[in-house]
């Protein structure tokens, strides 16, 4: 038991665990819609699109979180505007915006003569460096995500399955899409400090995708995804402590591993349910027994 509990007796590991749990809950709320709507590429583009704001904030000694929020707002506004361009496909617009923002970030970094901007934390996260103030911000982010998810649930649900029906019901699908992008941006901004922008999709997509075969409702997917994310956070920090591996990457890798285990178990369950054993063949000369002869 000491092997299991010893790492979490250290204060900074405790803070890391709470931060990862909060981020798992936020990502479960946003990631469920990302999985249902097939928006993984958009999530990846938005996570990398944070680079310009973070680079500017780092160069001028500002708050990296504020820089990430500004970049996320620009990405959200850009994707929303490009969606209204009829002659441009959504993937094309997102890809161009993604490359443009990433290039701008690299250009800003290259302007520093000493290249002193530390991008390691931005790319891979540093969950073990979480402070109590960061936990408070994550708590506010989770509360905000809950409010958006509750009030936007009906519109998000209609948008995920039938955009035309959402328009017929007067749910304003364009506005719902913009709010959903804001929820996605919130999850990414909250997560990049924990697992970094390169690994954020591990917590954003893997737990909801792993929960999908086992849940019977969207809310069920969210709850199970949060539980799976918490499991990945606990197990990832535990393995990271004993194996001396990068904490954020270990958490993300374990989340992806849970996804593959979930779908493997789902496939086995489906195969057992669909397999109907054939009745044994009865020999032609076998004696027949009537019920009244027993």
C-alpha positions in Angstrom: 0.0 0.0 0.0 2.9 2.3 0.6 3.8 2.1 -3.1 0.3 3.3 -3.9 0.0 6.1 -1.4 3.5 7.4 -0.8 3.7 9.7 -3.8 0.5 11.5 -2.8 1.8 12.3 0.7 4.0 15.0 -1.0 2.3 18.4 -1.3 3.1 19.2 -4.9 1.9 15.8 -6.0 -1.3 16.4 -4.2 -1.8 19.7 -6.0 -0.9 18.0 -9.3 -3.6 15.3 -8.7 -6.3 17.9 -7.9 -5.3 19.9 -10.9 -5.5 16.8 -13.2 -8.9 15.9 -11.7 -10.3 19.3 -12.4 -8.9 19.3 -15.9 -10.3 15.9 -16.5 -13.8 17.2 -15.5 -13.5 20.2 -17.8 -12.2 18.1 -20.7 -15.1 15.6 -20.2 -17.6 18.4 -20.6 -16.0 19.8 -23.7 -14.5 16.6 -25.1 -17.8 14.8 -25.3 -19.1 17.2 -27.8 -15.8 17.1 -29.7 -16.1 13.4 -30.1 -19.8 13.4 -31.0 -19.3 16.1 -33.6 -16.0 14.8 -35.0 -14.1 18.0 -34.1 -10.7 16.4 -33.2 -8.8 18.3 -35.9 -10.4 21.5 -34.7 -9.3 20.8 -31.1 -5.7 20.1 -32.3 -5.7 23.3 -34.3 -6.9 25.4 -31.4 -4.4 23.9 -29.0 -1.5 24.8 -31.3 -3.0 28.1 -32.1 -2.3 29.3 -28.5 1.4 29.7 -29.3 1.4 33.3 -30.4 -0.3 34.6 -27.3 1.9 32.5 -25.0 5.1 33.5 -26.8 4.2 37.2 -26.6 3.4 36.9 -22.9 6.6 35.0 -22.2 8.8 37.6 -24.1 7.3 40.5 -22.2 7.2 38.8 -18.9 3.4 38.6 -18.8 1.0 35.9 -17.6 1.1 32.9 -19.9 -2.5 32.1 -19.1 -3.6 35.6 -20.3 -1.7 35.1 -23.5 -3.3 31.7 -24.0 -6.8 33.2 -23.5 -6.1 36.0 -26.0 -4.9 33.5 -28.6 -7.9 31.2 -27.9 -10.3 34.1 -28.4 -8.6 34.9 -31.7 -8.8 31.2 -32.8 -12.5 31.0 -31.8 -13.4 34.2 -33.7 -11.4 33.1 -36.7 -13.0 29.6 -36.9 -16.5 31.1 -36.4 -15.9 33.6 -39.2 -14.5 31.0 -41.6 -17.6 28.8 -41.0 -19.7 31.5 -42.6 -17.6 31.4 -45.8 -19.7 29.2 -48.2 -16.9 28.6 -50.8 -14.4 27.4 -48.2 -14.6 24.0 -46.5 -14.4 23.9 -42.8 -11.3 21.7 -42.7 -9.5 24.0 -45.2 -10.3 27.1 -43.1 -9.2 25.5 -39.9 -6.0 24.2 -41.4 -5.0 27.5 -42.8 -5.8 29.3 -39.5 -3.9 26.6 -37.6 -0.8 27.0 -39.8 -1.0 30.8 -39.7 -1.2 31.0 -35.9 1.6 28.4 -35.4 3.8 30.2 -37.9 3.2 33.5 -36.2 4.1 32.0 -32.9 7.4 30.6 -34.3 8.2 34.0 -35.8 7.6 35.8 -32.5 9.9 33.3 -30.7 12.6 33.7 -33.4 12.7 37.4 -32.8 14.2 36.8 -29.4 18.0 36.9 -29.7 18.6 34.6 -26.8 15.6 32.3 -27.6 14.9 32.5 -23.9 11.3 31.5 -24.3 10.8 28.2 -22.6 8.4 26.3 -24.8 8.9 23.0 -23.1 6.2 23.7 -20.5 3.9 25.0 -23.3 4.3 21.9 -25.4 4.4 19.2 -22.8 2.9 20.8 -19.7 4.3 20.8 -16.1 1.6 19.4 -13.8 4.0 19.0 -10.9 4.5 22.8 -10.9 0.8 23.6 -10.2 0.2 26.2 -7.4 -2.7 26.8 -5.2 -3.7 29.8 -7.3 -3.8 27.6 -10.3 -6.2 25.3 -8.6 -8.5 28.2 -7.8 -8.4 29.2 -11.5 -9.2 25.6 -12.6 -12.1 25.6 -10.1 -13.5 28.7 -11.7 -13.0 27.2 -15.2 -14.8 24.1 -14.2 -17.7 26.1 -12.8 -17.9 28.1 -16.0 -17.8 24.9 -18.1 -20.6 23.4 -16.1 -22.8 26.5 -16.5 -22.2 26.6 -20.3 -22.8 22.8 -20.5 -26.1 23.0 -18.6 -27.6 25.9 -20.4 -26.3 24.9 -23.8 -27.0 21.2 -23.6 -30.2 21.2 -25.6 -28.7 23.3 -28.4 -25.5 21.3 -28.4 -27.4 18.1 -28.6 -29.5 19.2 -31.6 -26.4 20.6 -33.3 -24.5 17.4 -32.8 -27.2 15.2 -34.5 -29.1 17.4 -36.9 -28.2 21.0 -37.5 -31.2 21.6 -39.7 -33.5 20.4 -36.9 -31.8 22.8 -34.5 -32.5 25.7 -36.9 -36.1 24.5 -37.2 -36.5 24.5 -33.4 -35.1 28.0 -33.2 -32.0 27.0 -31.3 -29.7 29.3 -33.4 -27.1 26.7 -34.4 -24.5 29.3 -35.4 -24.6 30.8 -31.9 -24.5 27.4 -30.4 -21.5 26.5 -32.5 -19.7 29.7 -31.4 -20.5 28.9 -27.7 -19.3 25.3 -28.2 -16.0 26.7 -29.6 -15.7 28.9 -26.5 -16.2 25.8 -24.3 -13.5 24.0 -26.3 -11.1 26.9 -26.0 -11.8 27.0 -22.2 -10.9 23.4 -21.9 -7.7 23.8 -23.9 -6.5 26.9 -22.1 -7.2 25.1 -18.7 -5.4 22.0 -19.8 -2.2 23.3 -21.6 -0.5 24.0 -18.3 -1.1 20.5 -17.2 -0.3 18.3 -20.2 0.8 20.8 -22.8 -0.7 21.6 -26.2 0.9 18.6 -27.9 -0.8 16.2 -25.4 -4.0 18.0 -24.6 -6.0 15.8 -27.0 -5.2 12.9 -24.8 -7.4 14.2 -22.0 -9.8 16.0 -24.3 -10.7 13.1 -26.6 -9.6 9.8 -25.2 -11.8 9.6 -22.0 -15.1 10.6 -23.8 -14.2 8.2 -26.7 -13.5 5.4 -24.2 -16.8 6.1 -22.4 -18.9 6.2 -25.6 -19.5 2.4 -26.0 -20.6 2.1 -22.3 -22.9 5.1 -21.7 -26.5 5.4 -22.8 -26.8 9.2 -22.8 -24.6 12.3 -23.4 -24.6 13.0 -19.7 -23.5 9.5 -19.0 -20.6 9.9 -21.4 -19.6 13.0 -19.6 -19.7 11.4 -16.1 -17.9 8.3 -17.2 -15.3 10.4 -19.2 -14.6 12.4 -16.0 -14.1 9.2 -14.0 -11.8 7.7 -16.7 -9.8 11.0 -16.8 -9.4 10.9 -13.0 -8.3 7.3 -13.2 -5.7 8.3 -15.9 -4.6 11.2 -13.7 -4.1 9.1 -10.6 -2.4 6.2 -12.4 -0.3 8.5 -14.5 1.1 10.5 -11.6 1.7 7.2 -9.7 3.6 5.7 -12.6 5.5 8.9 -13.2 6.7 9.0 -9.6 8.0 5.4 -9.6 9.3 5.3 -13.1 10.7 8.8 -13.2 8.9 9.7 -16.4 7.3 13.0 -17.5 4.1 13.4 -15.5 1.9 15.1 -18.1 2.9 12.7 -20.9 2.3 9.7 -18.6 -1.2 10.9 -17.7 -2.0 11.5 -21.4 -0.6 8.1 -22.5 -2.6 6.3 -19.8 -5.8 8.0 -21.0 -5.1 6.8 -24.5 -4.4 3.3 -23.2 -7.8 3.3 -21.4 -9.4 4.2 -24.7 -7.9 1.1 -26.4 -8.8 -1.1 -23.5 -12.4 0.2 -23.5 -12.9 -0.5 -27.2 -11.3 -3.9 -26.9 -13.6 -4.8 -24.1 -16.5 -3.4 -26.1 -15.6 -5.5 -29.1 -15.4 -8.7 -27.0 -18.8 -7.9 -25.4 -20.3 -7.3 -28.8 -18.9 -10.5 -30.2 -20.2 -12.6 -27.3 -23.7 -11.0 -27.7 -23.9 -11.7 -31.4 -22.5 -15.2 -31.2 -25.4 -17.6 -31.1 -24.3 -21.2 -30.5 -25.7 -23.7 -33.0 -27.7 -26.7 -31.6 -25.9 -29.9 -31.6 -26.6 -32.2 -34.5 -28.9 -35.2 -33.6 -27.9 -38.5 -35.1 -30.5 -40.0 -37.5 -30.8 -43.2 -35.5 -31.0 -41.6 -32.1 -34.0 -42.8 -30.1 -36.7 -40.2 -29.5 -38.2 -39.8 -26.1 -41.7 -38.5 -25.5 -42.5 -36.4 -22.4 -44.9 -39.0 -21.1 -42.2 -41.7 -21.4 -39.8 -39.9 -18.9 
